[in-house]
Amino acid sequence: MRSGFTLLETLIALVIAALITLVLMDTLSAATGHATRIEQATRAHTERTLALIPVMRALNGITPDYHDAEHVFAGDAAAASGLTVTGINGDSMGPTGFELALEDRAGQAIMIYREAGETLFEIEVPDGARLSYRDAKGVTHEVWPPEDGVDPDPVYFRPVPSAILIQAGDTAVLAAAPARTIGLTLRVRDFDLVL
């Protein structure tokens, strides 16, 4: 009997080991690539979410304005404007007018937030993002105020939506729920409207 391996057996074993190593390296490379893409997507999502927090805070502070005032809340699928008591800028001690807009720039959807005409945030959002507004009954509208009107008395003030959403398909990019749902106090000059 002979002991050891022949040259042919050794070469076959080396080829098999090389093939196994090649498959394992390819699998490891693919897994590393997937992990890198997942990490980048997670980082981008986290950065966008953190950037949206001040905007969400400002939208949560939306308050109704008098019917004849400058910042009565109104919105459609591409833009909304109104009055917030929790402005981002911090320069104002009282309620501040704001504007939220969705624009397409060179094929990329951008959400722009402005206060008093000054742009404070520009954040990339998914393509096809749209604004929508939910009333107190939970009905979602594409425009605010809804065409069928809102309660209570829209002659004196226009209530704000109970929720403001930016959605891209079925995904919510931003959701805010204004906490202020009470009406405004009567001004002396408005007694004629209610009497």
C-alpha positions as CSV (number, residue, x, y, z in Angstrom):
1,M,0.0,0.0,0.0
2,R,1.1,3.5,-0.7
3,S,0.8,6.3,1.7
4,G,0.0,10.0,0.9
5,F,-1.8,11.6,-2.0
6,T,-1.0,11.6,-5.6
7,L,-0.4,14.9,-7.4
8,L,-3.7,14.7,-9.2
9,E,-5.6,14.2,-5.9
10,T,-3.8,17.2,-4.4
11,L,-4.7,19.4,-7.4
12,I,-8.3,18.3,-7.3
13,A,-8.5,19.1,-3.6
14,L,-6.9,22.6,-4.2
15,V,-9.3,23.3,-7.1
16,I,-12.3,22.4,-4.9
17,A,-11.0,24.5,-2.0
18,A,-10.4,27.5,-4.4
19,L,-14.0,27.2,-5.8
20,I,-15.4,27.1,-2.3
21,T,-13.3,30.1,-1.3
22,L,-14.4,31.9,-4.4
23,V,-18.1,31.3,-3.7
24,L,-17.7,32.3,-0.1
25,M,-15.8,35.5,-1.0
26,D,-18.5,36.4,-3.6
27,T,-21.2,35.8,-1.0
28,L,-19.3,37.8,1.6
29,S,-18.8,40.7,-0.9
30,A,-22.6,40.7,-1.7
31,A,-23.5,40.7,2.0
32,T,-21.1,43.5,2.7
33,G,-22.6,45.5,-0.2
34,H,-26.2,44.9,1.0
35,A,-25.2,45.9,4.5
36,T,-23.6,49.1,3.2
37,R,-26.7,50.0,1.2
38,I,-28.9,49.3,4.2
39,E,-26.7,51.4,6.4
40,Q,-26.7,54.3,3.9
41,A,-30.5,54.2,3.5
42,T,-31.0,54.0,7.3
43,R,-28.6,57.0,7.8
44,A,-30.4,59.0,5.1
45,H,-33.8,58.2,6.6
46,T,-32.6,59.1,10.1
47,E,-31.1,62.4,8.9
48,R,-34.3,63.3,7.0
49,T,-36.4,62.4,10.1
50,L,-34.2,64.5,12.4
51,A,-34.4,67.4,10.0
52,L,-38.2,67.1,9.9
53,I,-38.6,67.3,13.6
54,P,-38.5,71.2,13.8
55,V,-40.9,71.4,10.9
56,M,-43.2,68.9,12.6
57,R,-43.0,70.9,15.8
58,A,-44.0,74.1,13.9
59,L,-46.9,72.3,12.2
60,N,-48.1,70.9,15.5
61,G,-48.2,74.6,16.7
62,I,-50.5,75.7,13.9
63,T,-53.3,78.0,15.2
64,P,-56.4,79.4,13.5
65,D,-56.3,83.0,12.4
66,Y,-59.1,85.5,12.0
67,H,-61.0,85.3,8.8
68,D,-59.7,88.7,7.6
69,A,-56.1,88.2,8.9
70,E,-53.0,87.6,6.8
71,H,-52.2,84.0,7.9
72,V,-55.5,82.1,7.6
73,F,-54.5,78.5,7.1
74,A,-54.9,77.2,3.5
75,G,-53.3,74.4,1.6
76,D,-53.4,72.2,-1.5
77,A,-51.3,69.2,-2.6
78,A,-48.2,71.3,-3.2
79,A,-48.2,74.0,-0.6
80,A,-49.7,75.2,2.7
81,S,-49.4,78.4,4.7
82,G,-50.8,79.6,8.0
83,L,-49.9,80.8,11.5
84,T,-47.8,78.8,14.0
85,V,-47.2,79.6,17.7
86,T,-44.1,77.4,17.7
87,G,-42.0,78.9,15.0
88,I,-38.6,77.4,14.2
89,N,-36.7,80.7,13.7
90,G,-37.2,81.9,17.3
91,D,-36.9,85.5,16.4
92,S,-40.5,86.2,16.9
93,M,-42.1,86.2,20.4
94,G,-45.6,85.5,19.1
95,P,-47.4,83.7,16.4
96,T,-45.4,83.6,13.1
97,G,-46.6,83.1,9.5
98,F,-45.2,80.1,7.8
99,E,-45.2,78.5,4.4
100,L,-44.6,74.8,3.5
101,A,-44.0,73.9,-0.2
102,L,-43.2,70.8,-2.2
103,E,-41.1,71.6,-5.3
104,D,-39.4,69.6,-8.0
105,R,-35.8,70.6,-8.6
106,A,-33.9,68.8,-11.4
107,G,-36.0,65.7,-10.9
108,Q,-35.6,65.7,-7.1
109,A,-38.6,66.5,-4.8
110,I,-37.8,69.1,-2.2
111,M,-39.8,70.2,0.8
112,I,-39.2,73.9,1.7
113,Y,-40.2,75.5,5.0
114,R,-40.3,79.3,5.3
115,E,-41.2,81.6,8.1
116,A,-41.8,85.3,7.5
117,G,-40.5,84.8,3.9
118,E,-37.2,83.4,5.0
119,T,-36.3,79.8,3.9
120,L,-35.3,77.8,7.0
121,F,-35.3,74.2,5.7
122,E,-34.9,72.5,2.3
123,I,-35.2,68.7,2.7
124,E,-35.3,66.0,0.0
125,V,-38.5,64.0,0.1
126,P,-39.5,61.0,-2.0
127,D,-40.8,61.7,-5.5
128,G,-44.5,62.0,-5.8
129,A,-44.9,63.5,-2.2
130,R,-48.1,65.4,-1.7
131,L,-49.8,67.3,1.1
132,S,-53.1,66.3,2.4
133,Y,-55.3,67.5,5.3
134,R,-57.5,65.6,7.7
135,D,-60.5,67.2,9.3
136,A,-61.9,66.6,12.8
137,K,-64.1,63.7,11.5
138,G,-61.0,61.9,10.1
139,V,-61.8,62.6,6.5
140,T,-58.7,63.4,4.4
141,H,-58.9,66.3,1.9
142,E,-56.6,67.3,-0.9
143,V,-57.3,71.0,-0.3
144,W,-57.9,73.1,2.9
145,P,-60.4,74.4,3.6
146,P,-62.5,71.6,2.0
147,E,-64.9,72.5,-0.6
148,D,-67.9,71.4,1.6
149,G,-66.8,73.8,4.4
150,V,-65.6,73.2,7.9
151,D,-67.1,73.5,11.4
152,P,-67.3,75.6,13.5
153,D,-68.2,79.0,12.2
154,P,-65.9,79.7,9.2
155,V,-67.2,83.3,8.9
156,Y,-65.3,84.3,12.0
157,F,-62.2,82.0,11.8
158,R,-61.2,79.1,9.7
159,P,-60.3,76.0,11.8
160,V,-57.0,74.3,11.0
161,P,-56.9,70.6,10.0
162,S,-56.7,68.0,12.8
163,A,-53.7,66.5,10.9
164,I,-51.4,67.6,8.1
165,L,-49.7,64.8,6.1
166,I,-47.0,64.7,3.5
167,Q,-47.3,61.3,1.8
168,A,-45.5,59.6,-1.1
169,G,-47.8,56.8,-2.1
170,D,-48.7,54.8,1.0
171,T,-45.7,56.1,2.9
172,A,-46.0,59.0,5.3
173,V,-43.0,61.3,5.1
174,L,-44.3,63.7,7.7
175,A,-47.5,63.7,9.9
176,A,-48.4,66.6,12.2
177,A,-51.4,67.1,14.5
178,P,-52.0,70.7,15.4
179,A,-52.9,70.7,19.1
180,R,-54.9,74.0,19.0
181,T,-58.5,73.3,18.1
182,I,-60.2,76.0,20.1
183,G,-61.6,79.1,18.4
184,L,-60.3,82.6,18.7
185,T,-61.4,85.3,21.1
186,L,-63.7,87.9,19.8
187,R,-62.1,91.2,18.8
188,V,-64.1,94.4,19.5
189,R,-64.3,95.2,15.8
190,D,-65.9,91.7,15.1
191,F,-69.0,92.1,17.3
192,D,-70.9,93.1,14.1
193,L,-70.2,89.7,12.6
194,V,-71.7,87.8,15.6
195,L,-74.6,90.0,16.5
